[in-house]
Amino acid sequence: MVTSEKTSVNSLIQMLTLALFCITFALYCTWWRRNKNSKLEPPAYPGALPLIGHAHLLMGGSIFLWNTLKEISYNSLKVGGVITVSIGPRIAYVVTDPEDSLTVANACLQKDIIYEFGKPWLGEGLLTGKVSVWKRHRKLINPSFSQMVLDGFLGVFNSQSRRLVKDLEMEVGKGPFDHLVYTRRNALETVCLTTMGVDVRQDSVLNSQYEEAIENILSILIERFQKFWLHNDFIYSWSTLKKKEDQCLRILHNMSNTVLQARKAAYINNKKNGLETSGGAKHKAFLELLLELSIETGALNDIEIREEVDKMIVAAHDTTANVLMYTLVLIGSYTKVQERIFEELHNVFGEDDRDVTKQDLSRLVYLEAVLKESMRIYPIVPVTARILDKDVKLKNYTLTAGRTCFVFIYGIHRHPMWGDDAEEFKPERWLDSATLPSCPTAFAAFNMGRRVCIGKPFAIMSMKTTLAHVLRHYRVKGDHTKIKTKIDMVLKSVYGHHISIERRTR
């Protein structure tokens, strides 16, 4: 009996010893592996806590979050352009080096899981879709953004710019006002008239509801990102935030469905009456091309079309409206910049208030420099995220597969290759290639790599035309140093962005 008990005790001791050895060995292997990879892994951002990592830094309002992301950007730049952060058990990288960012953008095309939050709204469109869908849709949609199609939009760009000039008349001499209200409404009408071929200018109720829903859902998406426990779909489905999202979605999808059904009815009616659009299939506007692909070839269904319409409406109008808002504040903050714009406009147009032509756009070199510098200082989409589906070798580090990589465009635009004056608003830097970074992706306002924004030429043409009309009529005054920003998926102004306008004396 005693011998049996001693045998059991010895066996227990041996098992505990073996278990302790296994645990020690496992801990050693983990330490060894981390130590071995430490030369390849980017340095960690300071301030991580046990278990939650840096998650606590993401809490708070969208203003606090944006300030945190800026601090992370500057920290990344200090240590060479790449750092590691952790959100609970998730390890992620932050990249602010332009060359490394392009490597990631081209090596890994899959958007991060946080883009899943936007799929109830945007579905599998170009912005949020998985790689296989993105490739197919991008190939189908590319012809609708050819230069010939864009040139055909100039008439709308001019008429809408004149409409904006007229709408602004009521603000002349009345002091500071929120011009985003005007640029946002005008941009929404412009994108519907051009890429959609639908006039929504008379439906002020629908437009107002849509604009408010856009603001709300962007805030909802960023709030869900900050509250990491709501990343779980089941938990999120029971939250009050989800109920708010559903309310927004009804309004947002009502707008896209209204646009889609109106254009579809017109398309079918034209076909019935034997009316064909000019230019051939390769020169059709965005929605017209999608409808043709759907009705004639079955390449897209109604859901896929609506998802692309949702993406196009929000991406084309909300971003350009905000870029114009920031640009006018900056122009109003720098008298010399504004005077140089006036000089260029006079050289191109003289005292004539005629429409802007394609040739005029190519001559407005300084105006484009101002626009680009504004987007460099205030990148509307300051952060993008990709899933690393493979190990990615950068210049100095290797990023591990299965993790998230955040490309901080805000940080890229302040990289040392921009010079000691990277924080300053200096449009002149764009006039001489010698004063610009040699790396083309140092400017990433429209993203970079293979998933670069398809609407870049559309946006530049539209905004240059708008500014040319507005600044031929008004002198602007503002103070960009008072702007307070936040991140609601895109870079938004909280306050301090108001401008005042006076009529220019010709």
N, C-alpha and C positions, 0 to 999 in steps of 0.2 A: 504493500500500500504506500509506504513512504517512498520507495523507489519509483513508483508510478508518479507520485506527486512531483518528485525531483525532476523526472523526465519531462513532465508537462511544463514546469517552470523553465527548464533549460530550453525547451522548444519555443516558449514565449519570448525568452530573452533573445534567442537566435532570430526569431521573426522581427522583433523590434529593432534588433541590430541591422538586419537586412533592410528593413524599411527606412531606418535612419540613414543607412548608406545610400539607398536609392534617392532619397530626398536630397541629401548632400551632393550626390553626383549630378542630379538634375539641376540644382541651383548652380553648381559649378559650370555645367554646360551652358546654362543661360547666361551666366556672367561672362564665360569665355566667348560665346557667340557675340554678345553685345560689345565686348572689348575688342574683338576681332573686327567687327563692323564699324567701330567708332571712327576709324579713319575715313570711312566711306559715307557714313551717316552725317547729315548736316547737324550743326550745333542746336541745342534745344533752347527755346524761348524761356526766359526765367519766369518764375512765379507759379510753377505747377504745384498743385496740391495732391496728396495721396488719393488714389481712386478716381477723383474727378478731373485731374489734370488742370487744364486751363479753362474748364467749362465756366468757372465762376467769373471769368473775365468777360464772358459773353452776355451776362445778365444785365438787367437795367434797360432803359429805353433805347430807342434807335439812335439818339444823339450820343449817348454814352458808348454804344456799340461802335459807332463810326470813329469816335476818338480812340477807342481801343485798337481798331483795325489800322488806324494811322500809325499808332505807336509800334504795332507789330511790323508795319512796313518799314519804318525807319530803323528798327532793330535789325531786320533782315538785311537792309542795305549796309549797315555797319559791319556785319560779319561776312559780307561777300555776296549777298543776294539770295541765300537759301537758308531757311531755318526749319526746325521741327516743332510742332505744337501737338497737344493731345486734348481730346474732348472725351472725358471718361476713358473707356478702353480703346477708343479710336485714335490712331496715330495719323497725323496729316502733315503736309509740308506747305510752306509758304515761299513762293518764288518771286523775286523782284528783279532778277537779272534778265535783261531782254533776250540774250542769246539762249540761256537756259529755258526761258519761258517758251520760246519758239520750239525748242527740242521737245518739251512736254506736249505742246499744242499739236505737233505733227505726229508724235509717237502714240499718243493716247487720245482717241477721238470721242470716247464715251463720256458724257456729262456725269457729274457726281450724283449721288443719291438724293441730294437736297433738291435737285431739279424735279424729282418725283413729286414734291409738294405742289408744283405748278401744273401737273398733268390733268387734274380735274378741270382746269381752266383751258390750258393750251394743248392738251392731249399729246400726240406724237408728232407735233409739228417740227419745223426746222430748229426751233430754239431748244426744245426739251426732248426731242425724239431720240430713240436709240440709234446707233450708228447705221444699221441696215436701212431703217426708214429714212434717216437723214440723207444718205447717199442717193436713194431712189428719188426722193422729193426734190433734192437740190438739182439733180440732173434734169428733172421735168420742168422746174421753175426757172432755171437760169435764163432761158430765152426771153422771159418777160421783163428782164432787167438789162437787155441789150441797150447799147447807146442809141440806136435808132428809136426804140420805144421811149427812152428817157427824153430824147429831143422832142418827141411828140407831146410831152407833158409841159413844155415851157409855157404854152398858152395859159394853162391852169395855174402854174406857178406865178405868172405875172398877174392874172386876174385876182388870185387869192391874196397876193401881196398888196395890190391896190385896195382890196377889201379891208385888210389889216390897217393900212394907212388911214382909211376913212374911219374905221372903228376907234382908232386912237385919237381922233380929233377931239373927242369929248374930254380928254385928259390934258390937253394943252394948257399950260399955265396954271394948273390946279395943284401943283406940288406932287410929292411922291405917291405912287400907286403901284398895285401888283400887276405888272404887265404879263405875268405868266398866265393869268386868266385869259388874256387876248391871244397869246401865242399858242396856248394849248387848244383853244377852240378852233383857231384858224388852221392849225396843223391837222386836227382831226378831220375837218372838212376837206382839206387838201388831199390827204391820203385816200379818202373815200371817193373823191372825184377822179383821181388819177388811177391808182392801182385797182380800185374796185369798180370805177365807172358808175358810181351811184352818188346822187346829190342828197346830202342829209342836212343842208344848211337851214331848211325851214323847220326842221323837227327839233326845236330848242329843248323840249322836255326830255326827249330821248338822249340828246347830246349831254345835257347836264347830269342826268342819271348815270350815264356811262362814265363821264369824267370822275364823278364822285366814287363810283364803284371801283374804278382803276386805283384811285388813291387808297381806298379801304383794303382792297385785296393785296396790294403790295405791302401794306403795313401788317396784314394778317400773316403773310408768308414769312416776313422777317421775324415776327413774334414767335411763330412756330419754330423757326430755326433756333432762336435764343432759348426757348424752353425745351431742352433736349428730351424731356420725358414725353413730349408731344410728337416726337419723331415716330413713335409707334402708331401705326394706322388705327389699331383698335382703340387705344387710349384716346387718340385724337378724335375719333368718331363720336365720343361721348362728351366732348368739350364744348363750351360755349363759343369758342373760337371757330369750331367747325360750323356751327349754326350761322355765324356771321359770314363765313365763307360761302355757304350755300345761298344766302341772300344776295351776295355780290354776283355769284355765278349766274343766277337767274337774269340779272340785268345785263351782264356782259354777253351771255349767249343770246339774249334777245336782240342785242345790237348786231352781232355777227349773223344771226339767222335772218334778221330784217334785210341786211345788206345782201346776203346770199340769195334769198328768195326773190328780191326785187331784180337783181341782175340775171338770175336764172330765167325768170319770166320774160325779161326783155330779150335774152339770148334765144329762147325757144320761139318767141314771136318773130324775131328777125329771120330765123331759119324757115319758119312757116311761110313768111312772105318773100322768101328768096333773097333776103338782104344779107350780103356778106361784108365782113370788115376788110379793109384794105391792108396790104402789107404781107399777107400770108401768115401761116402758123407760127413762124419764127419771130414775128414782130407784133404779137398780141400782148396786150396788157395783162397783168397778173391774174385777176379773177377770170377774165375772158379766156385765157389759156387754160386755167384749171377746169372751167366748165366744158371747154372743148374736149379736154382729156377725159373728163367724166362721161359726157353724153355720147361722144363719138367713138371713143376707144375703150371706155371702162377702166382706164388706168388709175383713176381715183374715185372713191365713193363720196357721198355727201358729208359724212362725218370727217373724213380726211380733209375735204375742202374747207369745212367750217373751222377746223383746227388751224389750218394755214391762214385763214382769214382773221381769226382771233389773234394769231401771232403778228400778222402784218399790221393790223390796225393799231395795236398797242405799241409795237416796236417802232413803227414809222412815225407815229404822232407824238407819243410821250417823250421819246428821246430828243427829237428835233425841237420840240417846244421848250424843253429844259435847256438845251444847248443855246438856243436863241435867248432865253432868259439870262443865263450866265454871261453870254457874249455882250449883250446890251449893257449889263451892269459894269462889266470891265471897260467897255468903250466909254461909258459915262464917267469912269473913274480916272481915265488918262486923257487929258486934254490934247496932248501932242498926237496920240494915236488917233483920236477922233478927227483932228485937223488933217492928218495925213490921209485918212479915208476920204474926207471931203475933197481933198485935192485930186485923189485918184478918180473919184466919181465924176468930178468936173472934167478931167482929161478924157474920160470915156464918153460921157453923155453931154457935156457942155451944160447949157441951160434947158436942154430938152427933157421932158418928162416921159419919154417914150418907153416902150417895153424893153426888157433885158433880152438880148439875143444870145445865141450860143457863142458867137464871136466875142461878145461883151464879157461873158463869164471867163473866158480864157485870158482876158486883159485885166481882170480884177485880181491881180496878183497879191496886192497888200491886203485886200479884204479877206482873201482866202487864208493868208498868213495869220490874221487876227482870229479867224474862226478856228484854225488848227491850234493856235496857242491857247485859246479859251478851252478847247477840249483837252488839252494837255494839263492845264491847271485844274480843271473840273471834269474829270472823266465820268461820264454819265453812268457807265457800267464799270465801277471801280474794281470789282473782284469777279473772277470766273473760277470754276472748279471742274476738275477732271478726275475720273477714276483711273488709277494706274493699273492697267491690265497686264503689265509686264514690268520688269525692272527697267529703269530708265537711267542711262549713264549721262550725267551732266559733266561740266568742265572739271569740277572738283569733288563731286559726290555721286553716289548712286542711290536713286530713290527706289524703295522696295515695292514690289507688285502687291496689289490688294489694298493699298492705302489711297487716301485722297490727296490731290495736289491743288492748292489754291494759288492761282496766278493773280498777284496784286498789281493791277494796272496802275493804280495810284502810285505805288512804289516805283514801277518801271519808269513812269514819267518824271521821277525825281532821282533817277540813277545818276551817279557821278559823271557818266559820259555826257550828260547834258551841261556839265560845267558848274562852276561855283555859283552861277546865277540861276540854278534850276528852279528855285522857289519863286523867281520873279516872272512877271508877265512881260515878255519881250517878243512881240510879233516879228521884229526885225531878224530874229535868229533864223526864220524860215526863208529869208530872201537870199541867203548865201549858203550853198551846200557845205562850205568849209566850216560853218558855225553849227552845223547839225551833227548829231552822232552818226558814226559810220554804220552802225547797226540799224537796218531799216525797221526793226520791230521795237525800237526805243520809243516809237509812237504807236500806241496800241488802242486808240480810242474806239476802233471798230473791231477789236479783238485781233487775232493773228492766226496764221497757219491755214489749214484746209477748211476749218469751220469759221472763217472770217465772215463778218456780216455781209449778207448779199445786197443789202440796201445802201451801202456806202456811197456809190455815185449818185443815187437818188437824193440822199440826204444832203450832200454837198451842193448839188445844183439847186435844190429847193431853198436851202438856208442862205446861199449867196444871193439868190434872186430876191428873197425877202429882205435881207439887210440892205441891198442896193436901193430898193424902193423906200424903205423906212428912213434910211439915213439921207436920202435926197430931200426928204420933207421935214425931218425933225433933228434938232440938237438934243442930245441925251445927257442927263446928269445922274450919277449914282456913286456909291461908295462900297466897293467889294470887300473892304476890310470889316464891314459890319455883318457880312453874311455868316449865318450859323447853319451848318449843314447836318444832315442825318442820312442814314442808309436805310431805305425801304426797298431792298433789292437793287434799286438804282439810287444815284446820288441826288437827294432832294434838298431844297433850301427850306429851312424852318422860318427864318425871318432875316431882315437886313438886306433883302434883294430888291426892294422897291426902287423904281427910278422916277424921275420927273422929266418931262419933255417940253420943249419950246419949238415953235415953228421956225424953220431956217429962213433966213433972208437971202433971196437969190440975187 
